Amino acid sequence: MAFSSLRALIGGGGGGGGGARGVFGGGYDGSSFLNTIDYITISSTGNATDFGDLTVARSRLGATSNGTTGRGVFGGGMITGGTASNVIDYITIGTTGNATDFGDLTAARRGLTATSNGTTGRGVFGGGHDGSSYFNTIDYITISSTGNATDFGDLTLARQNLAATSNGTSGRGVFGGGSTGSVSNVIDYITISSTGNATDFGDLTDARQNLAATSNGTSDRGVFGGGYTGSNSDVIDYITISSTGNATDFGDLTLARQNLAATSNGTSGRGVFGGGTTGSVSNVIDYITISSTGNATDFGDLTDARQLYSAATSDA
């Protein structure tokens, strides 16, 4: 879904679109930072295909989109040498090709996440770390218009390695998990159309970082999958985004792993989780039907086992 992240979209889109295209960008293969973008057709299982390249090779970035309007954005991350990045670049998800410079975040940071209110067109980037400090910062952009990000407000807790999703044009964004130096189970929420600080939503079933999130858009269910609790996790949780409260067990990924990315085809209801690490870097893509609890199923593979700390979004 376009509301997934990061590590999360994380990414956002309000529409359905059974043929929606999902994209996975950036990452780290254990030796090199990557600029690679892959794509899949979310409704059809199979291996990913090369899409193009980011403007800057990096990992630990966030991604989202303006849904069926079709623009995806990738923000922040870590570049060679471990330096945090403020770069935002964009693609047209329906058209393969290289990314283009969009503008800059308010501060360079890595381990952030992103989501949006879909075709309404506002994207938000939350949390992260600059190499010395944890961030509670939330920035926003208008996805259809290039330019630098603007301050939105603050998360309830400064943290990195979190995940975000939203219920699309209904306009609520949620941020879950992460690390404050210790692993967090916190979920907080914002109204994406209105600037201001986040509010407590509830808790994940397990405290974890390096997880991924997506949703079925205006159908209102968000899912958080994988992560690190002290060991790699295969747990998938779900929430009803419009209703505050603690997360509930959904099922399991095909592999316990962290540093994965997720997206979906919106109201068509298929969520995909791609890449990550099981101890070695994984190319696995799993899928679930977001409206139905149960374990994930194999979807196919990324173009190679290299999507550690990548980000994903879609044009749904």
N, C-alpha and C positions, 0 to 999 in steps of 0.2 A: 504494500500500500504506500501511497505517497507519504504517509506519516511516519515513517520509520526513522530510524536512526541508524547511526551508529553506530553510530555503531549500530547504529542507531542509528530509522525513520524513521530508523527511524525514520520516517518520512511522512508526508501528508497528502491526501487528495480526497475530495468529497465525492467523486463519482464512482460508478461501477466500472463497466468495461471489461467483459470476460477475457478479451484479448490484450489486456494491459501489459505493458513492457516494464519489467523490473531491471534496474541497473545497480551494479556493485562497483564501487570505485575506491582506488587507493589500496593501502595495506603495506605489509612488511612480510617478506618471505623467509626471514631468519638471517638474511645477510644484506638485503637491499630494500630501501623504500621504493614504492611502486607508484607509477602514474596510470596504470592500466584501469580501464573501465570495461566491464563485461555486461552483456544483457541477456535476459531470458524473456520468453512469453510465459507469464505466470500461469495461465490456464492450461498450458501444455507442458508435460514433463519432458525433460531432455537436458542436454548439456548447454552451458552458456557459450556465447559467441562474443568475439572481440567487438567493442563499440568504438573505442578511440582512447585518447589520453587526457588526463588532467593537466592543467597548466604547470603544476608543481607536484613532483613525486612526494607522497607523504602518507603517514599512517595516523591512527587515532584522531580521525576527522569526523564530522557530522554531515548528514545529508537530509534534504527534504525537497518537496516540489509543490507546485500549485495545481496538482492533480491533473484532471483531464485537459487543462490548459497547456500542459506539456513541458514546462520548464523545470529542470532539476538543478539544485544548487548544492555544492560541497563547500564546507567552511572549516577553517582552522586545521589543526593537526600537528604532527611532528615531522620535521624534515631532517635530512642528514646532519649528524652531529648532535641530535637530540634537541634541537632548538624548536620552540613553539612557533607556529605560523598564524598569521592573521588573514591569510588569503581566502577569499570566496571566489569560486569560479562556477560557471553554469554551462549546461548543455540543453539542447532540445531533445527530449527523451525519444521521440518518435523517429529521429533522424540521426544515424550514426555519424561520428566525427569527433574531433577533439574539443575539449572544453575551452571556454573563453573567460577572460578576467571579468569579474562582476564588481569587485570593490573589496573593502577590508572590514573585518570585525573591529569592535571598539578596543579590543586588546588581543594580542597574540596568545593563543592557548591550545593545548592538546587535551585529549580525553574528554571532549565536550560531546554534546548530542544536539539533535535538531528535530523539529516537527513544524507543522503548518496548519492553517485552517482551509486547506484545499483551494478550490477555485476562488475563494474570497481573497487569497493571494498574499497573506502575511506569513512569513517564515520566522521562526524563533530558534536561537542557538543558546543553550544553557549549560552552565557549569564549566569544568575544565581545570587545568593546571598550567602554570607558565614556567615550571622548572623549579620554582621556589615556593609558590603559594597556591592553595586551592581557591577556586572562584565560585561565588554564588551568582555571578552576573548572568542575566538574560539579555541578549541583544535581539533586535528585530530588523527585518528588511521587507520591502515590497518586492516579491519575487519577479514580477513582470518588468521591474525598472532597475537597471544597474545603479550602483552607488554604495557608499559605505553604510554599515550597520549603525543603529541608534540604540541607546540604552532603553530597555523595557522595564526592568525592575530586578528583583533578587529572588533566588530560590530560598526555601526555608533553611537549607543547609548547604554550605560551601562544599562541593565535592567534584570528583572526576570519575570517569569510567562508568557513567550512568547511561540510561536509555530513555527515549521519549517517544510518544505517539499522541494521536488526537482523534476526536470524532468528527474530523473534517469540517464541513461548513457549519456544523453545530457549534464549533468554536472553542471547545475545551481541550487544552493540552495537558498531558500528565508526564511527569519525570519520575523515574523509579530507580532505586538502588544506587550503586556507586561506592566510592571510597572517600572517607574523610581523614584517612590515615588508618582507620579501621573500617570494616565492611558495613554498609548501611542497608536497612530494609525500607527506608523512607520512600513514600510516594507523595509528591506534592502536585498541585494543579494551578493553572492559570486560565483566564479567559483571553484567548489570543488576540481578539480585536481591541482589548482594553489594556493599556499599559498599567503596571503595578506589580507588587510583590506576590509571590506564590503563597498558597495556603495548603495546610496539611490535608491530605486525602485519605491516608491509611497506610498499611504496611504490606510488603511482599510476604509470601509464605516463608521465604528464607532470605536472610541478609546476604547480598551478593553484589559484586562488581563485574565489569566486563561482560554484561548481558546485552541483549538486543530486544527491541520492542516494535510492534506494529499493531494495526487494528483493521476492522472491517468498516471503517469510515462512519457514516451516519447511522449504520446499524449498531454502533455504540459499544462494541466489545473490544477491549485492548488486551493484548497478550505480551508477556515478558518471558523470554526464553534463554536458557543457558546461563553462563557466568561462572564466577569463581567464589566459593564460599570458604576457602581453605583447601579445597580440591575442586576440580572441574565439575560442573553441574549439568544434568540433562533436564532439569525441571522447567516446565512451562506453567506459568500462572495466568489467570485472567481476572479482569475487572470489568464492571460496567462503568464506562467513563463518565457518564452524566450523574452517577450516584457515588458519593464518597463511601469509603469502607475498605476493609482489608481484602487482599487478593485471595483467590481460591485456586486450588490445584486443577490444572487442565489435563496434563499428561506429560509425556517425556519426549525429548528429541531422540533421533536415532543414535546419536553419539553425545556423551557428556563432553562439553567443550566451552571455552570462554573466547572472548574477543571476536565474536561472530557479528553478523549484520542481518537485518530483517527488513522486509517490505511486504506489500500485499496488493491484490487487485481490487481493493476497496470493497464496495457493497457486494461484489461478486463473491467475496468471502474466503479466498484462498490466501493464506500467509506462507511466506517462504523464509527460511533461515539459512544463510550461506556462510561457508568458510569458518575461520576460527582456529583454535589450537586444542588438540587433545593431549598435548605433550609434544607432538609434532604438528606442523602446519597442515590444515585440512582443506580439501577442495569440495567437501560434501555440501550439497543443497538438500534440505528437508522441506516438506510442506505439511500443512494442516488445513482443515476446514475450521475457520475461526469460530463459527457459530456452534460447533459440535465439539465437546470435549473428547480427548483420546490422544493416543500417541502419534507422533509424526511419522511420515512415510518418505522414503527416498525419492527425490525429484530428479537428480542428475548431478553434474559436477561443474564447478567453475573452470575457467580455461586452464588453470594449473593450481597446484596446492600452494597458494601464495597470499590468501586474503586474510592474513592476520591483521587485526586492527583496521578493517575496512569499514565502509559505510554504504548504505543502500537506500534507494527510494524508487518510486514508480510514477507512471502517468495515469494512475487511477484516482 
